[in-house]
Each structure stands twice: as C-alpha cells, then as structure tokens.
Amino acid sequence: MEPLELETLLLYIAANIRRNRQRLSMTQEALAESAGLDLRYLQQIESGRQKMSIEALLAIANALEVAPATLLRPATMPEVKRGRPRKAPK
C-alpha cells in the first residue's frame, strides 16, 4: 500500500462531505450551523483546502448523520451544481 498524502486525504474528506450534504439536501450554511462551525471554515474544508481538527470532523459527521470513518473513505469530488439544492420531499 502506498503512503497516503495529506492533500489526497483532504480531497477524500471534502468529496464525502459534499456528497453526504447533497444527499440530505443541505446547504453549506445549514451544515455549518448544524455542526457549530463558521461557514467560511466549512467552505474551505469542503473545497479540500483546509485542515481540520478531529473535533470538527466529528461535528460534521454528526451533522451529516454518518460515522466519522465514512468521511475518510476514498472518493472523488462530485460534480459541482450551482444554486441551492432542491427541498427534500415531506
């Protein structure tokens, strides 16, 4: 197994956050609020440009209703869709 680079892991985390956030039809603002994080900080994490603490990773995982390990799995960045996500059916 080849060593994992930090930049690669940050991209995995970013892709998994975005995918799970979109699955829940959450905006970045809603996720940041739910996780108790600053919106700008979350945006940088979701773009793969920001390192984060285990505490922040756990807060995001809890807000997304997934296990923290789910955010560490290998993944590719989903296609960027502009605008607000559609509202979830009631």
Jmol script that loads the backbone (N, CA, C; Angstrom):
load data "model"
ATOM      1  N   MET A   1       0.843  -1.183   0.000  1.00  0.00           N
ATOM      2  CA  MET A   1       0.000   0.000   0.000  1.00  0.00           C
ATOM      3  C   MET A   1       0.888   1.246   0.000  1.00  0.00           C
ATOM      4  N   GLU A   2       0.594   2.158  -0.895  1.00  0.00           N
ATOM      5  CA  GLU A   2       1.368   3.396  -0.983  1.00  0.00           C
ATOM      6  C   GLU A   2       0.952   4.354   0.124  1.00  0.00           C
ATOM      7  N   PRO A   3       1.896   5.153   0.611  1.00  0.00           N
ATOM      8  CA  PRO A   3       1.542   6.136   1.644  1.00  0.00           C
ATOM      9  C   PRO A   3       0.524   7.140   1.113  1.00  0.00           C
ATOM     10  N   LEU A   4      -0.371   7.542   1.968  1.00  0.00           N
ATOM     11  CA  LEU A   4      -1.407   8.499   1.613  1.00  0.00           C
ATOM     12  C   LEU A   4      -0.896   9.911   1.881  1.00  0.00           C
ATOM     13  N   GLU A   5      -1.028  10.779   0.910  1.00  0.00           N
ATOM     14  CA  GLU A   5      -0.619  12.180   1.059  1.00  0.00           C
ATOM     15  C   GLU A   5      -1.742  12.965   1.738  1.00  0.00           C
ATOM     16  N   LEU A   6      -1.378  13.975   2.498  1.00  0.00           N
ATOM     17  CA  LEU A   6      -2.353  14.802   3.194  1.00  0.00           C
ATOM     18  C   LEU A   6      -3.346  15.432   2.228  1.00  0.00           C
ATOM     19  N   GLU A   7      -2.858  15.948   1.112  1.00  0.00           N
ATOM     20  CA  GLU A   7      -3.741  16.604   0.138  1.00  0.00           C
ATOM     21  C   GLU A   7      -4.788  15.636  -0.398  1.00  0.00           C
ATOM     22  N   THR A   8      -4.395  14.382  -0.608  1.00  0.00           N
ATOM     23  CA  THR A   8      -5.324  13.364  -1.096  1.00  0.00           C
ATOM     24  C   THR A   8      -6.404  13.097  -0.053  1.00  0.00           C
ATOM     25  N   LEU A   9      -5.999  12.956   1.213  1.00  0.00           N
ATOM     26  CA  LEU A   9      -6.966  12.715   2.281  1.00  0.00           C
ATOM     27  C   LEU A   9      -7.933  13.886   2.420  1.00  0.00           C
ATOM     28  N   LEU A  10      -7.432  15.112   2.314  1.00  0.00           N
ATOM     29  CA  LEU A  10      -8.309  16.279   2.407  1.00  0.00           C
ATOM     30  C   LEU A  10      -9.335  16.288   1.277  1.00  0.00           C
ATOM     31  N   LEU A  11      -8.935  15.836   0.097  1.00  0.00           N
ATOM     32  CA  LEU A  11      -9.879  15.756  -1.029  1.00  0.00           C
ATOM     33  C   LEU A  11     -10.907  14.655  -0.809  1.00  0.00           C
ATOM     34  N   TYR A  12     -10.503  13.528  -0.223  1.00  0.00           N
ATOM     35  CA  TYR A  12     -11.461  12.470   0.117  1.00  0.00           C
ATOM     36  C   TYR A  12     -12.507  13.005   1.095  1.00  0.00           C
ATOM     37  N   ILE A  13     -12.039  13.680   2.128  1.00  0.00           N
ATOM     38  CA  ILE A  13     -12.949  14.227   3.132  1.00  0.00           C
ATOM     39  C   ILE A  13     -13.890  15.241   2.487  1.00  0.00           C
ATOM     40  N   ALA A  14     -13.348  16.124   1.674  1.00  0.00           N
ATOM     41  CA  ALA A  14     -14.163  17.144   1.001  1.00  0.00           C
ATOM     42  C   ALA A  14     -15.235  16.503   0.133  1.00  0.00           C
ATOM     43  N   ALA A  15     -14.853  15.501  -0.651  1.00  0.00           N
ATOM     44  CA  ALA A  15     -15.806  14.828  -1.545  1.00  0.00           C
ATOM     45  C   ALA A  15     -16.905  14.130  -0.745  1.00  0.00           C
ATOM     46  N   ASN A  16     -16.521  13.479   0.344  1.00  0.00           N
ATOM     47  CA  ASN A  16     -17.516  12.776   1.156  1.00  0.00           C
ATOM     48  C   ASN A  16     -18.438  13.736   1.884  1.00  0.00           C
ATOM     49  N   ILE A  17     -17.917  14.859   2.338  1.00  0.00           N
ATOM     50  CA  ILE A  17     -18.779  15.864   2.968  1.00  0.00           C
ATOM     51  C   ILE A  17     -19.782  16.385   1.955  1.00  0.00           C
ATOM     52  N   ARG A  18     -19.304  16.771   0.785  1.00  0.00           N
ATOM     53  CA  ARG A  18     -20.208  17.324  -0.232  1.00  0.00           C
ATOM     54  C   ARG A  18     -21.280  16.308  -0.631  1.00  0.00           C
ATOM     55  N   ARG A  19     -20.866  15.065  -0.868  1.00  0.00           N
ATOM     56  CA  ARG A  19     -21.815  14.032  -1.292  1.00  0.00           C
ATOM     57  C   ARG A  19     -22.892  13.813  -0.217  1.00  0.00           C
ATOM     58  N   ASN A  20     -22.477  13.707   1.029  1.00  0.00           N
ATOM     59  CA  ASN A  20     -23.451  13.477   2.092  1.00  0.00           C
ATOM     60  C   ASN A  20     -24.317  14.698   2.356  1.00  0.00           C
ATOM     61  N   ARG A  21     -23.755  15.879   2.228  1.00  0.00           N
ATOM     62  CA  ARG A  21     -24.545  17.108   2.393  1.00  0.00           C
ATOM     63  C   ARG A  21     -25.617  17.201   1.314  1.00  0.00           C
ATOM     64  N   GLN A  22     -25.229  16.894   0.075  1.00  0.00           N
ATOM     65  CA  GLN A  22     -26.190  16.941  -1.022  1.00  0.00           C
ATOM     66  C   GLN A  22     -27.262  15.852  -0.878  1.00  0.00           C
ATOM     67  N   ARG A  23     -26.860  14.701  -0.341  1.00  0.00           N
ATOM     68  CA  ARG A  23     -27.816  13.610  -0.103  1.00  0.00           C
ATOM     69  C   ARG A  23     -28.930  14.074   0.838  1.00  0.00           C
ATOM     70  N   LEU A  24     -28.570  14.903   1.802  1.00  0.00           N
ATOM     71  CA  LEU A  24     -29.546  15.429   2.760  1.00  0.00           C
ATOM     72  C   LEU A  24     -30.188  16.730   2.294  1.00  0.00           C
ATOM     73  N   SER A  25     -29.841  17.174   1.089  1.00  0.00           N
ATOM     74  CA  SER A  25     -30.349  18.441   0.535  1.00  0.00           C
ATOM     75  C   SER A  25     -30.074  19.605   1.473  1.00  0.00           C
ATOM     76  N   MET A  26     -28.859  19.616   2.037  1.00  0.00           N
ATOM     77  CA  MET A  26     -28.449  20.691   2.944  1.00  0.00           C
ATOM     78  C   MET A  26     -27.592  21.706   2.202  1.00  0.00           C
ATOM     79  N   THR A  27     -27.721  22.946   2.573  1.00  0.00           N
ATOM     80  CA  THR A  27     -26.808  23.960   2.073  1.00  0.00           C
ATOM     81  C   THR A  27     -25.560  23.931   2.944  1.00  0.00           C
ATOM     82  N   GLN A  28     -24.496  24.553   2.461  1.00  0.00           N
ATOM     83  CA  GLN A  28     -23.298  24.671   3.279  1.00  0.00           C
ATOM     84  C   GLN A  28     -23.604  25.459   4.543  1.00  0.00           C
ATOM     85  N   GLU A  29     -24.429  26.461   4.422  1.00  0.00           N
ATOM     86  CA  GLU A  29     -24.805  27.276   5.575  1.00  0.00           C
ATOM     87  C   GLU A  29     -25.519  26.440   6.626  1.00  0.00           C
ATOM     88  N   ALA A  30     -26.451  25.589   6.192  1.00  0.00           N
ATOM     89  CA  ALA A  30     -27.186  24.742   7.131  1.00  0.00           C
ATOM     90  C   ALA A  30     -26.251  23.740   7.811  1.00  0.00           C
ATOM     91  N   LEU A  31     -25.319  23.175   7.050  1.00  0.00           N
ATOM     92  CA  LEU A  31     -24.369  22.221   7.617  1.00  0.00           C
ATOM     93  C   LEU A  31     -23.458  22.909   8.629  1.00  0.00           C
ATOM     94  N   ALA A  32     -22.958  24.087   8.266  1.00  0.00           N
ATOM     95  CA  ALA A  32     -22.084  24.824   9.189  1.00  0.00           C
ATOM     96  C   ALA A  32     -22.808  25.124  10.490  1.00  0.00           C
ATOM     97  N   GLU A  33     -24.050  25.561  10.394  1.00  0.00           N
ATOM     98  CA  GLU A  33     -24.832  25.870  11.585  1.00  0.00           C
ATOM     99  C   GLU A  33     -25.072  24.611  12.421  1.00  0.00           C
ATOM    100  N   SER A  34     -25.440  23.532  11.766  1.00  0.00           N
ATOM    101  CA  SER A  34     -25.717  22.286  12.469  1.00  0.00           C
ATOM    102  C   SER A  34     -24.469  21.731  13.162  1.00  0.00           C
ATOM    103  N   ALA A  35     -23.313  21.913  12.522  1.00  0.00           N
ATOM    104  CA  ALA A  35     -22.055  21.414  13.077  1.00  0.00           C
ATOM    105  C   ALA A  35     -21.413  22.405  14.048  1.00  0.00           C
ATOM    106  N   GLY A  36     -21.954  23.615  14.121  1.00  0.00           N
ATOM    107  CA  GLY A  36     -21.388  24.628  15.008  1.00  0.00           C
ATOM    108  C   GLY A  36     -20.072  25.186  14.497  1.00  0.00           C
ATOM    109  N   LEU A  37     -19.944  25.278  13.175  1.00  0.00           N
ATOM    110  CA  LEU A  37     -18.710  25.774  12.549  1.00  0.00           C
ATOM    111  C   LEU A  37     -18.980  27.059  11.788  1.00  0.00           C
ATOM    112  N   ASP A  38     -17.945  27.846  11.587  1.00  0.00           N
ATOM    113  CA  ASP A  38     -18.034  29.039  10.763  1.00  0.00           C
ATOM    114  C   ASP A  38     -18.247  28.623   9.306  1.00  0.00           C
ATOM    115  N   LEU A  39     -19.126  29.314   8.607  1.00  0.00           N
ATOM    116  CA  LEU A  39     -19.434  28.973   7.220  1.00  0.00           C
ATOM    117  C   LEU A  39     -18.189  28.988   6.346  1.00  0.00           C
ATOM    118  N   ARG A  40     -17.372  30.012   6.462  1.00  0.00           N
ATOM    119  CA  ARG A  40     -16.161  30.129   5.630  1.00  0.00           C
ATOM    120  C   ARG A  40     -15.209  28.956   5.877  1.00  0.00           C
ATOM    121  N   TYR A  41     -15.084  28.547   7.131  1.00  0.00           N
ATOM    122  CA  TYR A  41     -14.243  27.414   7.501  1.00  0.00           C
ATOM    123  C   TYR A  41     -14.765  26.136   6.841  1.00  0.00           C
ATOM    124  N   LEU A  42     -16.080  25.911   6.908  1.00  0.00           N
ATOM    125  CA  LEU A  42     -16.676  24.737   6.277  1.00  0.00           C
ATOM    126  C   LEU A  42     -16.473  24.767   4.766  1.00  0.00           C
ATOM    127  N   GLN A  43     -16.633  25.924   4.155  1.00  0.00           N
ATOM    128  CA  GLN A  43     -16.434  26.039   2.705  1.00  0.00           C
ATOM    129  C   GLN A  43     -15.014  25.651   2.318  1.00  0.00           C
ATOM    130  N   GLN A  44     -14.049  26.057   3.110  1.00  0.00           N
ATOM    131  CA  GLN A  44     -12.656  25.709   2.823  1.00  0.00           C
ATOM    132  C   GLN A  44     -12.406  24.219   3.020  1.00  0.00           C
ATOM    133  N   ILE A  45     -13.026  23.625   4.030  1.00  0.00           N
ATOM    134  CA  ILE A  45     -12.907  22.180   4.237  1.00  0.00           C
ATOM    135  C   ILE A  45     -13.516  21.445   3.052  1.00  0.00           C
ATOM    136  N   GLU A  46     -14.699  21.864   2.632  1.00  0.00           N
ATOM    137  CA  GLU A  46     -15.399  21.177   1.544  1.00  0.00           C
ATOM    138  C   GLU A  46     -14.713  21.371   0.198  1.00  0.00           C
ATOM    139  N   SER A  47     -13.853  22.333   0.091  1.00  0.00           N
ATOM    140  CA  SER A  47     -13.099  22.512  -1.150  1.00  0.00           C
ATOM    141  C   SER A  47     -11.764  21.759  -1.097  1.00  0.00           C
ATOM    142  N   GLY A  48     -11.451  21.168   0.057  1.00  0.00           N
ATOM    143  CA  GLY A  48     -10.216  20.401   0.199  1.00  0.00           C
ATOM    144  C   GLY A  48      -8.990  21.248   0.472  1.00  0.00           C
ATOM    145  N   ARG A  49      -9.195  22.501   0.874  1.00  0.00           N
ATOM    146  CA  ARG A  49      -8.068  23.414   1.102  1.00  0.00           C
ATOM    147  C   ARG A  49      -7.768  23.663   2.567  1.00  0.00           C
ATOM    148  N   GLN A  50      -8.520  23.047   3.472  1.00  0.00           N
ATOM    149  CA  GLN A  50      -8.376  23.367   4.886  1.00  0.00           C
ATOM    150  C   GLN A  50      -8.186  22.107   5.718  1.00  0.00           C
ATOM    151  N   LYS A  51      -7.166  22.105   6.559  1.00  0.00           N
ATOM    152  CA  LYS A  51      -7.002  21.038   7.538  1.00  0.00           C
ATOM    153  C   LYS A  51      -8.025  21.271   8.637  1.00  0.00           C
ATOM    154  N   MET A  52      -8.368  20.198   9.352  1.00  0.00           N
ATOM    155  CA  MET A  52      -9.354  20.345  10.417  1.00  0.00           C
ATOM    156  C   MET A  52      -8.990  19.478  11.607  1.00  0.00           C
ATOM    157  N   SER A  53      -9.566  19.809  12.728  1.00  0.00           N
ATOM    158  CA  SER A  53      -9.353  19.016  13.936  1.00  0.00           C
ATOM    159  C   SER A  53     -10.270  17.794  13.907  1.00  0.00           C
ATOM    160  N   ILE A  54      -9.949  16.827  14.745  1.00  0.00           N
ATOM    161  CA  ILE A  54     -10.818  15.666  14.911  1.00  0.00           C
ATOM    162  C   ILE A  54     -12.178  16.128  15.425  1.00  0.00           C
ATOM    163  N   GLU A  55     -12.178  17.152  16.274  1.00  0.00           N
ATOM    164  CA  GLU A  55     -13.424  17.701  16.807  1.00  0.00           C
ATOM    165  C   GLU A  55     -14.319  18.221  15.678  1.00  0.00           C
ATOM    166  N   ALA A  56     -13.739  18.934  14.714  1.00  0.00           N
ATOM    167  CA  ALA A  56     -14.514  19.450  13.583  1.00  0.00           C
ATOM    168  C   ALA A  56     -15.009  18.304  12.705  1.00  0.00           C
ATOM    169  N   LEU A  57     -14.158  17.298  12.480  1.00  0.00           N
ATOM    170  CA  LEU A  57     -14.555  16.133  11.684  1.00  0.00           C
ATOM    171  C   LEU A  57     -15.740  15.434  12.337  1.00  0.00           C
ATOM    172  N   LEU A  58     -15.688  15.268  13.648  1.00  0.00           N
ATOM    173  CA  LEU A  58     -16.776  14.622  14.383  1.00  0.00           C
ATOM    174  C   LEU A  58     -18.055  15.460  14.316  1.00  0.00           C
ATOM    175  N   ALA A  59     -17.938  16.768  14.458  1.00  0.00           N
ATOM    176  CA  ALA A  59     -19.113  17.645  14.399  1.00  0.00           C
ATOM    177  C   ALA A  59     -19.776  17.567  13.024  1.00  0.00           C
ATOM    178  N   ILE A  60     -18.971  17.542  11.971  1.00  0.00           N
ATOM    179  CA  ILE A  60     -19.517  17.447  10.616  1.00  0.00           C
ATOM    180  C   ILE A  60     -20.172  16.083  10.407  1.00  0.00           C
ATOM    181  N   ALA A  61     -19.508  15.020  10.842  1.00  0.00           N
ATOM    182  CA  ALA A  61     -20.076  13.673  10.702  1.00  0.00           C
ATOM    183  C   ALA A  61     -21.412  13.570  11.435  1.00  0.00           C
ATOM    184  N   ASN A  62     -21.474  14.097  12.643  1.00  0.00           N
ATOM    185  CA  ASN A  62     -22.727  14.064  13.407  1.00  0.00           C
ATOM    186  C   ASN A  62     -23.825  14.863  12.712  1.00  0.00           C
ATOM    187  N   ALA A  63     -23.487  16.023  12.174  1.00  0.00           N
ATOM    188  CA  ALA A  63     -24.471  16.847  11.470  1.00  0.00           C
ATOM    189  C   ALA A  63     -24.970  16.155  10.204  1.00  0.00           C
ATOM    190  N   LEU A  64     -24.093  15.358   9.582  1.00  0.00           N
ATOM    191  CA  LEU A  64     -24.469  14.624   8.368  1.00  0.00           C
ATOM    192  C   LEU A  64     -25.070  13.251   8.667  1.00  0.00           C
ATOM    193  N   GLU A  65     -25.105  12.904   9.954  1.00  0.00           N
ATOM    194  CA  GLU A  65     -25.676  11.629  10.401  1.00  0.00           C
ATOM    195  C   GLU A  65     -24.941  10.427   9.818  1.00  0.00           C
ATOM    196  N   VAL A  66     -23.593  10.509   9.806  1.00  0.00           N
ATOM    197  CA  VAL A  66     -22.756   9.404   9.327  1.00  0.00           C
ATOM    198  C   VAL A  66     -21.641   9.170  10.339  1.00  0.00           C
ATOM    199  N   ALA A  67     -21.024   8.003  10.255  1.00  0.00           N
ATOM    200  CA  ALA A  67     -19.868   7.713  11.105  1.00  0.00           C
ATOM    201  C   ALA A  67     -18.682   8.528  10.607  1.00  0.00           C
ATOM    202  N   PRO A  68     -17.819   8.998  11.497  1.00  0.00           N
ATOM    203  CA  PRO A  68     -16.651   9.770  11.065  1.00  0.00           C
ATOM    204  C   PRO A  68     -15.807   9.033  10.014  1.00  0.00           C
ATOM    205  N   ALA A  69     -15.703   7.721  10.130  1.00  0.00           N
ATOM    206  CA  ALA A  69     -14.912   6.941   9.173  1.00  0.00           C
ATOM    207  C   ALA A  69     -15.455   7.062   7.748  1.00  0.00           C
ATOM    208  N   THR A  70     -16.753   7.308   7.623  1.00  0.00           N
ATOM    209  CA  THR A  70     -17.365   7.478   6.306  1.00  0.00           C
ATOM    210  C   THR A  70     -16.730   8.641   5.552  1.00  0.00           C
ATOM    211  N   LEU A  71     -16.335   9.670   6.275  1.00  0.00           N
ATOM    212  CA  LEU A  71     -15.757  10.853   5.641  1.00  0.00           C
ATOM    213  C   LEU A  71     -14.317  10.639   5.208  1.00  0.00           C
ATOM    214  N   LEU A  72     -13.688   9.563   5.677  1.00  0.00           N
ATOM    215  CA  LEU A  72     -12.287   9.292   5.351  1.00  0.00           C
ATOM    216  C   LEU A  72     -12.121   8.325   4.186  1.00  0.00           C
ATOM    217  N   ARG A  73     -13.206   7.772   3.686  1.00  0.00           N
ATOM    218  CA  ARG A  73     -13.131   6.793   2.598  1.00  0.00           C
ATOM    219  C   ARG A  73     -12.666   7.444   1.296  1.00  0.00           C
ATOM    220  N   PRO A  74     -11.934   6.674   0.468  1.00  0.00           N
ATOM    221  CA  PRO A  74     -11.550   7.198  -0.848  1.00  0.00           C
ATOM    222  C   PRO A  74     -12.790   7.601  -1.652  1.00  0.00           C
ATOM    223  N   ALA A  75     -12.742   8.765  -2.254  1.00  0.00           N
ATOM    224  CA  ALA A  75     -13.873   9.285  -3.021  1.00  0.00           C
ATOM    225  C   ALA A  75     -13.377  10.336  -3.987  1.00  0.00           C
ATOM    226  N   THR A  76     -14.151  10.566  -5.015  1.00  0.00           N
ATOM    227  CA  THR A  76     -13.846  11.651  -5.948  1.00  0.00           C
ATOM    228  C   THR A  76     -14.883  12.743  -5.754  1.00  0.00           C
ATOM    229  N   MET A  77     -14.482  13.945  -6.059  1.00  0.00           N
ATOM    230  CA  MET A  77     -15.349  15.099  -5.869  1.00  0.00           C
ATOM    231  C   MET A  77     -16.532  15.006  -6.835  1.00  0.00           C
ATOM    232  N   PRO A  78     -17.775  15.069  -6.297  1.00  0.00           N
ATOM    233  CA  PRO A  78     -18.935  15.055  -7.180  1.00  0.00           C
ATOM    234  C   PRO A  78     -19.007  16.341  -8.001  1.00  0.00           C
ATOM    235  N   GLU A  79     -19.759  16.275  -9.056  1.00  0.00           N
ATOM    236  CA  GLU A  79     -19.928  17.434  -9.932  1.00  0.00           C
ATOM    237  C   GLU A  79     -20.526  18.591  -9.138  1.00  0.00           C
ATOM    238  N   VAL A  80     -20.005  19.786  -9.375  1.00  0.00           N
ATOM    239  CA  VAL A  80     -20.500  20.978  -8.690  1.00  0.00           C
ATOM    240  C   VAL A  80     -21.800  21.412  -9.351  1.00  0.00           C
ATOM    241  N   LYS A  81     -22.833  21.550  -8.533  1.00  0.00           N
ATOM    242  CA  LYS A  81     -24.124  22.028  -9.025  1.00  0.00           C
ATOM    243  C   LYS A  81     -24.353  23.395  -8.410  1.00  0.00           C
ATOM    244  N   ARG A  82     -24.512  24.385  -9.222  1.00  0.00           N
ATOM    245  CA  ARG A  82     -24.689  25.750  -8.739  1.00  0.00           C
ATOM    246  C   ARG A  82     -26.116  25.965  -8.248  1.00  0.00           C
ATOM    247  N   GLY A  83     -26.258  26.861  -7.299  1.00  0.00           N
ATOM    248  CA  GLY A  83     -27.574  27.202  -6.762  1.00  0.00           C
ATOM    249  C   GLY A  83     -27.916  26.368  -5.551  1.00  0.00           C
ATOM    250  N   ARG A  84     -29.060  26.649  -4.992  1.00  0.00           N
ATOM    251  CA  ARG A  84     -29.498  25.934  -3.796  1.00  0.00           C
ATOM    252  C   ARG A  84     -30.017  24.555  -4.170  1.00  0.00           C
ATOM    253  N   PRO A  85     -29.799  23.565  -3.279  1.00  0.00           N
ATOM    254  CA  PRO A  85     -30.344  22.237  -3.539  1.00  0.00           C
ATOM    255  C   PRO A  85     -31.860  22.256  -3.453  1.00  0.00           C
ATOM    256  N   ARG A  86     -32.482  21.323  -4.128  1.00  0.00           N
ATOM    257  CA  ARG A  86     -33.939  21.215  -4.050  1.00  0.00           C
ATOM    258  C   ARG A  86     -34.351  20.819  -2.648  1.00  0.00           C
ATOM    259  N   LYS A  87     -35.525  21.231  -2.259  1.00  0.00           N
ATOM    260  CA  LYS A  87     -36.036  20.858  -0.941  1.00  0.00           C
ATOM    261  C   LYS A  87     -36.390  19.389  -0.952  1.00  0.00           C
ATOM    262  N   ALA A  88     -36.119  18.733   0.170  1.00  0.00           N
ATOM    263  CA  ALA A  88     -36.446  17.319   0.299  1.00  0.00           C
ATOM    264  C   ALA A  88     -37.962  17.159   0.372  1.00  0.00           C
ATOM    265  N   PRO A  89     -38.485  16.078  -0.220  1.00  0.00           N
ATOM    266  CA  PRO A  89     -39.935  15.856  -0.132  1.00  0.00           C
ATOM    267  C   PRO A  89     -40.364  15.636   1.309  1.00  0.00           C
ATOM    268  N   LYS A  90     -41.539  16.088   1.642  1.00  0.00           N
ATOM    269  CA  LYS A  90     -42.027  15.980   3.030  1.00  0.00           C
ATOM    270  C   LYS A  90     -42.748  14.685   3.239  1.00  0.00           C
TER     271      LYS A  90
END
end "model"
wireframe off; spacefill off
backbone 0.3
color backbone group
